[in-house]
């Protein structure tokens, strides 16, 4: 039996290469580079365009942001 995965967003998950904007913590924009599942919830792995200093200090340079469905919005006119 396969495990169930839940996606919390009215739209389907964006494609790899799509541009999104995180809507919290001033993370800004980034590119979807993958997906992850945590506790049964699907999320996005995002390479941030210009991560804030606190994010780099806390996580290291080049670490992907992990965003769930309610935590982002698509960037209009961008993507694959």
ChimeraX commands (.cxc) that place a marker at each C-alpha (Angstrom):
marker #1 position 0.00,0.00,0.00 radius 0.5
marker #1 position 1.37,3.43,-0.97 radius 0.5
marker #1 position 1.46,6.37,1.38 radius 0.5
marker #1 position -0.89,9.28,0.80 radius 0.5
marker #1 position 0.60,12.72,0.06 radius 0.5
marker #1 position -1.34,15.95,0.64 radius 0.5
marker #1 position -0.84,19.18,-1.33 radius 0.5
marker #1 position -2.35,22.33,0.21 radius 0.5
marker #1 position -2.86,24.79,-2.62 radius 0.5
marker #1 position -5.77,25.48,-4.99 radius 0.5
marker #1 position -3.39,25.03,-7.96 radius 0.5
marker #1 position -1.29,21.97,-8.77 radius 0.5
marker #1 position 2.36,22.01,-7.67 radius 0.5
marker #1 position 4.48,24.19,-9.97 radius 0.5
marker #1 position 6.84,22.50,-12.42 radius 0.5
marker #1 position 10.58,22.22,-11.95 radius 0.5
marker #1 position 12.01,25.50,-13.25 radius 0.5
marker #1 position 8.94,27.58,-12.29 radius 0.5
marker #1 position 9.54,30.91,-10.57 radius 0.5
marker #1 position 7.84,31.41,-7.19 radius 0.5
marker #1 position 7.80,34.05,-4.44 radius 0.5
marker #1 position 7.86,32.99,-0.79 radius 0.5
marker #1 position 5.21,34.93,1.09 radius 0.5
marker #1 position 6.88,34.91,4.51 radius 0.5
marker #1 position 10.19,35.87,6.19 radius 0.5
marker #1 position 11.19,38.07,3.23 radius 0.5
marker #1 position 12.71,35.07,1.43 radius 0.5
marker #1 position 11.85,36.60,-1.95 radius 0.5
marker #1 position 11.81,34.80,-5.26 radius 0.5
marker #1 position 13.38,31.59,-6.40 radius 0.5
marker #1 position 13.25,28.67,-8.80 radius 0.5
marker #1 position 11.59,25.34,-8.04 radius 0.5
marker #1 position 14.30,22.68,-8.27 radius 0.5
marker #1 position 12.56,19.72,-6.65 radius 0.5
marker #1 position 9.98,18.42,-4.21 radius 0.5
marker #1 position 9.95,16.83,-0.79 radius 0.5
marker #1 position 7.46,15.06,1.48 radius 0.5
marker #1 position 7.35,15.70,5.22 radius 0.5
marker #1 position 4.78,14.07,7.49 radius 0.5
marker #1 position 2.64,13.28,4.44 radius 0.5
marker #1 position 2.66,16.84,3.03 radius 0.5
marker #1 position 4.18,17.70,-0.36 radius 0.5
marker #1 position 6.48,20.72,-0.49 radius 0.5
marker #1 position 8.76,22.54,-2.91 radius 0.5
marker #1 position 12.55,22.77,-2.87 radius 0.5
marker #1 position 13.45,26.27,-4.06 radius 0.5
marker #1 position 16.78,27.87,-4.91 radius 0.5
marker #1 position 16.36,31.44,-3.69 radius 0.5
marker #1 position 17.50,34.22,-6.04 radius 0.5
marker #1 position 18.82,36.44,-3.26 radius 0.5
marker #1 position 18.44,34.78,0.14 radius 0.5
marker #1 position 18.41,37.14,3.12 radius 0.5
marker #1 position 21.54,37.29,5.28 radius 0.5
marker #1 position 19.77,35.62,8.22 radius 0.5
marker #1 position 18.87,32.64,6.00 radius 0.5
marker #1 position 22.48,32.19,4.87 radius 0.5
marker #1 position 23.77,32.58,8.45 radius 0.5
marker #1 position 21.21,30.09,9.81 radius 0.5
marker #1 position 21.36,27.49,7.01 radius 0.5
marker #1 position 24.52,28.07,4.98 radius 0.5
marker #1 position 25.00,29.34,1.45 radius 0.5
marker #1 position 23.21,27.40,-1.29 radius 0.5
marker #1 position 20.75,25.61,1.00 radius 0.5
marker #1 position 17.35,25.20,-0.64 radius 0.5
marker #1 position 14.24,26.75,0.88 radius 0.5
marker #1 position 11.49,24.28,1.76 radius 0.5
marker #1 position 8.05,25.71,0.99 radius 0.5
marker #1 position 4.62,24.17,1.46 radius 0.5
marker #1 position 1.57,25.05,-0.66 radius 0.5
marker #1 position 0.31,28.07,1.34 radius 0.5
marker #1 position 3.81,29.57,1.64 radius 0.5
marker #1 position 4.36,30.74,-1.94 radius 0.5
marker #1 position 2.76,32.36,-4.96 radius 0.5
marker #1 position 3.73,31.97,-8.62 radius 0.5
marker #1 position 5.67,34.79,-10.24 radius 0.5
marker #1 position 3.57,35.92,-13.19 radius 0.5
marker #1 position 5.16,35.50,-16.62 radius 0.5
marker #1 position 8.03,33.36,-15.29 radius 0.5
marker #1 position 8.73,29.66,-15.36 radius 0.5
marker #1 position 9.61,26.87,-17.72 radius 0.5
marker link #1:1,2 radius 0.2
marker link #1:2,3 radius 0.2
marker link #1:3,4 radius 0.2
marker link #1:4,5 radius 0.2
marker link #1:5,6 radius 0.2
marker link #1:6,7 radius 0.2
marker link #1:7,8 radius 0.2
marker link #1:8,9 radius 0.2
marker link #1:9,10 radius 0.2
marker link #1:10,11 radius 0.2
marker link #1:11,12 radius 0.2
marker link #1:12,13 radius 0.2
marker link #1:13,14 radius 0.2
marker link #1:14,15 radius 0.2
marker link #1:15,16 radius 0.2
marker link #1:16,17 radius 0.2
marker link #1:17,18 radius 0.2
marker link #1:18,19 radius 0.2
marker link #1:19,20 radius 0.2
marker link #1:20,21 radius 0.2
marker link #1:21,22 radius 0.2
marker link #1:22,23 radius 0.2
marker link #1:23,24 radius 0.2
marker link #1:24,25 radius 0.2
marker link #1:25,26 radius 0.2
marker link #1:26,27 radius 0.2
marker link #1:27,28 radius 0.2
marker link #1:28,29 radius 0.2
marker link #1:29,30 radius 0.2
marker link #1:30,31 radius 0.2
marker link #1:31,32 radius 0.2
marker link #1:32,33 radius 0.2
marker link #1:33,34 radius 0.2
marker link #1:34,35 radius 0.2
marker link #1:35,36 radius 0.2
marker link #1:36,37 radius 0.2
marker link #1:37,38 radius 0.2
marker link #1:38,39 radius 0.2
marker link #1:39,40 radius 0.2
marker link #1:40,41 radius 0.2
marker link #1:41,42 radius 0.2
marker link #1:42,43 radius 0.2
marker link #1:43,44 radius 0.2
marker link #1:44,45 radius 0.2
marker link #1:45,46 radius 0.2
marker link #1:46,47 radius 0.2
marker link #1:47,48 radius 0.2
marker link #1:48,49 radius 0.2
marker link #1:49,50 radius 0.2
marker link #1:50,51 radius 0.2
marker link #1:51,52 radius 0.2
marker link #1:52,53 radius 0.2
marker link #1:53,54 radius 0.2
marker link #1:54,55 radius 0.2
marker link #1:55,56 radius 0.2
marker link #1:56,57 radius 0.2
marker link #1:57,58 radius 0.2
marker link #1:58,59 radius 0.2
marker link #1:59,60 radius 0.2
marker link #1:60,61 radius 0.2
marker link #1:61,62 radius 0.2
marker link #1:62,63 radius 0.2
marker link #1:63,64 radius 0.2
marker link #1:64,65 radius 0.2
marker link #1:65,66 radius 0.2
marker link #1:66,67 radius 0.2
marker link #1:67,68 radius 0.2
marker link #1:68,69 radius 0.2
marker link #1:69,70 radius 0.2
marker link #1:70,71 radius 0.2
marker link #1:71,72 radius 0.2
marker link #1:72,73 radius 0.2
marker link #1:73,74 radius 0.2
marker link #1:74,75 radius 0.2
marker link #1:75,76 radius 0.2
marker link #1:76,77 radius 0.2
marker link #1:77,78 radius 0.2
marker link #1:78,79 radius 0.2
marker link #1:79,80 radius 0.2
view
